[in-house]
Amino acid sequence: MAAISASQVKELRERTGLGMMECKKALTEAGGDIETAIENLRKNSGLKAAKKAGRTAAEGAIVTRVADDGSYGVMVEINSETDFVARDDNFVAFANKVTDAFFTAKSEDVAAIMEGDLEGDRELLVQKIGENISVRRCVVVEAANQGGSLVGAYVHSSRIGVLTVLNGGTAEAARDVAMHAAALNPAVALPENMPQDKLDAEKAIIMAQPDMAGKPEQIAEKMVQGRLKKYLAENSLVEQAFVKDPNQTVAEYVKAAGGEVLGFTRFEVGEGIEKEEVDFAQEVMEQAKRS
């Protein structure tokens, strides 16, 4: 049996982040060969990662990349189980590496991008950190074919990300509009983009309000249209009061910068994921009973 030196254990710990005893065991089983030990650990981590894959990962980070010429951008959501891990340097490095891969490939195909080395990196990270880590989704946003259009991006505290597309304008304006959308979360970019079912639902709410009772049909319809117009103004990006200058709308701000808003895409960490409620006190009690 090969003798395992302290320096070998130290190197394996630095490269994997695992505990001393686990590193020593892996080196012993690999006959002192560090690369073989890492390979075996990666194989083993696949089992550990599989066990953790059923656990809800609803925290994490949003990462964006935009081409220098503004011609396209990508936005990726990478999830962890806790916000604490989402701030870990190893998680951040992995998230950036994954986003770079999507950006280079100009692809939204998570399965294809994660094949091979990146999936191996994810499994190692799961083993090292002890949480389920997953790459949930990616969007690629391209500038319109018309000349002068560009993509802008903004990420707030790694939790909310927005990609915007302007026709004309400046990179600063594109970023400012993305910042606005991150803050106010508009439903659509333009009033005409609002789905009919949402308008119908809002109209039903308006019609059920007490002050609508007994109104003549023509007056009621005028009131409904007025309130629908207000609803669209409040929920359409271009008609909202610009967050950095409420005296003008977003459309007016962008027009002053020489452009117009074409669209936006907004990601928020964990949106749509049903979080599992964990009773930690009960979990500790159950564990105590088993030990």
C-alpha positions as CSV (number, residue, x, y, z in Angstrom):
1,M,0.0,0.0,0.0
2,A,1.4,3.4,-1.0
3,A,2.3,5.8,1.8
4,I,0.1,8.9,1.6
5,S,1.9,12.1,2.4
6,A,0.4,15.2,4.1
7,S,1.3,17.3,1.1
8,Q,-0.8,14.9,-1.2
9,V,-3.8,15.2,1.2
10,K,-3.4,19.0,1.3
11,E,-3.3,19.2,-2.5
12,L,-6.4,17.0,-2.9
13,R,-8.2,19.0,-0.2
14,E,-7.4,22.3,-2.0
15,R,-8.6,20.9,-5.4
16,T,-11.8,19.3,-4.1
17,G,-12.7,21.1,-0.9
18,L,-13.4,17.8,0.8
19,G,-12.4,16.8,4.4
20,M,-9.0,15.5,5.3
21,M,-10.2,11.9,6.1
22,E,-12.2,11.7,2.8
23,C,-9.2,12.9,0.8
24,K,-6.8,10.5,2.6
25,K,-9.2,7.6,2.0
26,A,-9.5,8.5,-1.7
27,L,-5.8,8.7,-2.1
28,T,-5.3,5.4,-0.4
29,E,-7.8,3.7,-2.7
30,A,-6.1,5.4,-5.7
31,G,-2.6,4.2,-4.7
32,G,-1.5,7.8,-4.0
33,D,-2.4,9.0,-7.6
34,I,-4.1,12.4,-7.2
35,E,-5.7,12.4,-10.6
36,T,-7.1,8.9,-10.2
37,A,-8.4,9.9,-6.7
38,I,-10.2,12.9,-8.3
39,E,-11.6,10.8,-11.0
40,N,-12.9,8.3,-8.5
41,L,-14.4,11.0,-6.4
42,R,-16.2,12.5,-9.4
43,K,-17.7,9.1,-10.1
44,N,-18.7,8.8,-6.4
45,S,-20.1,12.3,-6.4
46,G,-22.5,11.3,-9.1
47,L,-24.2,9.1,-6.6
48,K,-24.2,11.8,-4.0
49,A,-25.5,14.4,-6.5
50,A,-28.2,12.0,-7.5
51,K,-29.3,11.6,-3.9
52,K,-29.4,15.4,-3.5
53,A,-31.2,16.0,-6.8
54,G,-34.6,15.5,-5.3
55,R,-34.1,18.3,-2.8
56,T,-35.6,21.7,-3.8
57,A,-33.1,24.2,-5.1
58,A,-35.0,27.5,-5.1
59,E,-32.2,29.9,-4.2
60,G,-29.2,30.7,-6.4
61,A,-28.1,33.4,-8.8
62,I,-29.0,35.1,-12.1
63,V,-26.0,35.8,-14.3
64,T,-25.9,37.8,-17.6
65,R,-23.5,38.3,-20.5
66,V,-23.9,40.9,-23.3
67,A,-21.8,41.1,-26.4
68,D,-19.5,44.2,-26.6
69,D,-21.4,45.4,-29.6
70,G,-24.8,44.8,-28.0
71,S,-25.9,42.4,-30.7
72,Y,-27.0,39.7,-28.2
73,G,-27.0,38.7,-24.6
74,V,-27.7,35.7,-22.5
75,M,-29.2,35.3,-19.0
76,V,-28.9,32.1,-16.9
77,E,-30.4,31.0,-13.6
78,I,-28.3,28.6,-11.5
79,N,-29.9,27.3,-8.4
80,S,-28.8,26.2,-4.9
81,E,-30.8,25.2,-1.9
82,T,-29.8,28.1,0.3
83,D,-28.9,31.8,-0.3
84,F,-25.7,31.3,1.8
85,V,-24.4,28.8,-0.8
86,A,-25.4,31.2,-3.6
87,R,-22.8,33.6,-2.3
88,D,-20.0,31.0,-1.9
89,D,-17.0,31.8,-4.1
90,N,-17.0,28.2,-5.6
91,F,-20.7,28.5,-6.6
92,V,-20.1,32.0,-8.1
93,A,-17.2,30.7,-10.1
94,F,-19.3,27.8,-11.4
95,A,-22.2,30.1,-12.3
96,N,-19.8,32.3,-14.3
97,K,-18.2,29.4,-16.1
98,V,-21.7,28.0,-17.0
99,T,-22.8,31.4,-18.3
100,D,-19.7,31.8,-20.3
101,A,-20.4,28.5,-22.0
102,F,-24.0,29.5,-22.9
103,F,-22.7,32.9,-24.1
104,T,-20.0,31.3,-26.4
105,A,-22.4,28.7,-27.8
106,K,-25.2,31.3,-28.1
107,S,-27.6,28.5,-27.0
108,E,-30.5,28.0,-24.6
109,D,-30.1,24.2,-24.5
110,V,-29.3,23.5,-20.9
111,A,-28.9,19.7,-21.5
112,A,-26.5,20.2,-24.4
113,I,-24.4,22.8,-22.6
114,M,-24.1,20.8,-19.4
115,E,-22.9,17.7,-21.1
116,G,-19.4,16.5,-20.3
117,D,-17.0,18.7,-18.2
118,L,-19.6,21.2,-16.9
119,E,-21.8,18.4,-15.5
120,G,-18.7,16.9,-13.9
121,D,-18.0,20.3,-12.4
122,R,-21.5,20.5,-11.1
123,E,-21.3,17.1,-9.4
124,L,-18.0,18.0,-7.8
125,L,-19.6,21.2,-6.5
126,V,-22.5,19.2,-5.1
127,Q,-20.1,17.0,-3.3
128,K,-18.0,19.9,-2.0
129,I,-20.8,22.1,-0.9
130,G,-23.3,19.5,0.2
131,E,-26.3,21.0,-1.5
132,N,-28.3,20.3,-4.7
133,I,-27.0,22.6,-7.5
134,S,-28.8,22.9,-10.8
135,V,-28.7,24.9,-13.9
136,R,-32.4,25.7,-14.4
137,R,-32.8,27.9,-17.6
138,C,-31.1,30.2,-20.1
139,V,-32.5,32.8,-22.5
140,V,-30.7,34.2,-25.5
141,V,-31.9,37.7,-26.5
142,E,-30.8,39.1,-29.8
143,A,-31.0,42.6,-31.2
144,A,-33.5,43.1,-33.9
145,N,-32.4,42.9,-37.5
146,Q,-32.9,46.5,-38.1
147,G,-29.8,48.6,-37.8
148,G,-28.9,50.3,-34.5
149,S,-30.8,48.0,-32.2
150,L,-29.0,46.7,-29.1
151,V,-29.3,44.6,-26.0
152,G,-28.8,45.8,-22.4
153,A,-28.6,44.0,-19.1
154,Y,-29.0,44.6,-15.4
155,V,-28.7,42.2,-12.4
156,H,-29.8,43.2,-8.9
157,S,-28.1,41.4,-6.0
158,S,-27.7,38.3,-8.2
159,R,-31.4,37.6,-7.6
160,I,-33.2,39.6,-10.4
161,G,-31.9,39.9,-13.9
162,V,-33.3,41.7,-17.0
163,L,-32.3,41.8,-20.7
164,T,-33.7,44.6,-22.7
165,V,-33.8,45.3,-26.5
166,L,-33.9,48.8,-27.8
167,N,-34.2,50.1,-31.4
168,G,-31.6,52.8,-31.4
169,G,-30.6,54.6,-28.1
170,T,-27.5,53.9,-26.1
171,A,-26.0,51.2,-24.0
172,E,-26.6,53.3,-20.9
173,A,-30.3,53.7,-21.8
174,A,-30.7,49.9,-22.4
175,R,-29.2,49.2,-19.0
176,D,-31.3,51.9,-17.3
177,V,-34.5,50.3,-18.7
178,A,-33.3,46.9,-17.6
179,M,-32.8,48.4,-14.1
180,H,-36.3,49.8,-14.2
181,A,-37.8,46.5,-15.2
182,A,-35.9,44.7,-12.4
183,A,-37.4,47.2,-9.9
184,L,-41.0,47.5,-11.1
185,N,-41.6,44.1,-12.7
186,P,-43.9,45.2,-15.6
187,A,-46.2,42.5,-17.0
188,V,-45.4,43.4,-20.7
189,A,-43.2,45.7,-22.7
190,L,-46.0,47.5,-24.7
191,P,-49.7,47.9,-23.9
192,E,-50.6,45.9,-27.0
193,N,-48.6,42.9,-25.7
194,M,-51.1,42.4,-22.8
195,P,-52.8,39.0,-23.2
196,Q,-56.5,39.2,-23.8
197,D,-57.3,36.8,-20.9
198,K,-55.6,39.2,-18.5
199,L,-57.6,42.1,-19.9
200,D,-60.8,40.1,-19.6
201,A,-60.0,39.2,-16.0
202,E,-59.3,42.8,-15.1
203,K,-62.5,44.0,-16.8
204,A,-64.4,41.4,-14.7
205,I,-62.8,42.9,-11.5
206,I,-63.7,46.4,-12.6
207,M,-67.3,45.5,-13.4
208,A,-67.7,43.9,-9.9
209,Q,-66.6,47.1,-8.1
210,P,-69.4,48.7,-6.0
211,D,-69.4,52.0,-7.9
212,M,-70.2,50.3,-11.1
213,A,-73.6,49.0,-9.8
214,G,-76.6,50.5,-11.5
215,K,-74.6,52.6,-14.0
216,P,-76.1,52.9,-17.5
217,E,-74.4,50.7,-20.1
218,Q,-72.7,53.5,-22.0
219,I,-71.3,55.2,-18.8
220,A,-70.2,51.9,-17.4
221,E,-68.3,51.1,-20.6
222,K,-66.5,54.5,-20.5
223,M,-65.5,53.9,-16.9
224,V,-64.3,50.4,-17.8
225,Q,-62.2,51.6,-20.7
226,G,-60.7,54.4,-18.6
227,R,-59.7,52.0,-15.8
228,L,-58.3,49.5,-18.3
229,K,-56.2,52.3,-19.8
230,K,-54.8,53.0,-16.3
231,Y,-54.2,49.3,-15.7
232,L,-52.2,49.1,-19.0
233,A,-50.2,52.2,-18.1
234,E,-49.3,50.7,-14.7
235,N,-48.3,47.3,-16.1
236,S,-46.7,48.2,-19.4
237,L,-43.0,48.9,-19.3
238,V,-43.0,51.8,-21.8
239,E,-45.9,53.6,-20.0
240,Q,-44.6,53.3,-16.5
241,A,-43.1,56.4,-14.8
242,F,-39.3,56.0,-15.2
243,V,-37.8,54.9,-11.9
244,K,-34.9,57.3,-12.1
245,D,-37.1,60.3,-13.2
246,P,-40.9,59.8,-12.4
247,N,-41.6,63.0,-14.4
248,Q,-41.3,61.0,-17.7
249,T,-42.3,57.6,-18.9
250,V,-39.9,54.9,-19.8
251,A,-40.8,55.5,-23.5
252,E,-40.1,59.2,-23.2
253,Y,-36.7,58.5,-21.5
254,V,-35.6,56.1,-24.2
255,K,-36.9,58.5,-27.0
256,A,-34.7,61.3,-25.5
257,A,-31.8,58.9,-25.8
258,G,-32.6,58.3,-29.5
259,G,-34.4,55.0,-29.3
260,E,-37.5,53.0,-28.6
261,V,-38.2,49.9,-26.4
262,L,-38.8,46.7,-28.4
263,G,-38.9,44.2,-25.5
264,F,-37.5,42.7,-22.3
265,T,-37.0,39.4,-20.5
266,R,-36.9,39.3,-16.7
267,F,-35.7,36.4,-14.5
268,E,-36.1,36.2,-10.7
269,V,-34.4,33.5,-8.7
270,G,-36.7,30.7,-7.8
271,E,-39.9,32.1,-9.5
272,G,-42.4,29.3,-10.1
273,I,-40.5,26.8,-7.9
274,E,-42.6,25.5,-5.1
275,K,-40.4,25.7,-2.0
276,E,-40.4,22.9,0.5
277,E,-41.2,24.1,4.0
278,V,-38.8,22.5,6.4
279,D,-39.4,22.1,10.1
280,F,-35.8,22.1,11.3
281,A,-36.8,21.4,14.9
282,Q,-38.8,18.3,13.9
283,E,-35.9,17.3,11.6
284,V,-33.4,17.4,14.5
285,M,-35.8,15.5,16.8
286,E,-36.2,12.7,14.2
287,Q,-32.5,12.5,13.7
288,A,-32.0,12.3,17.5
289,K,-34.4,9.4,17.7
290,R,-32.5,7.5,15.0
291,S,-29.1,8.0,16.7
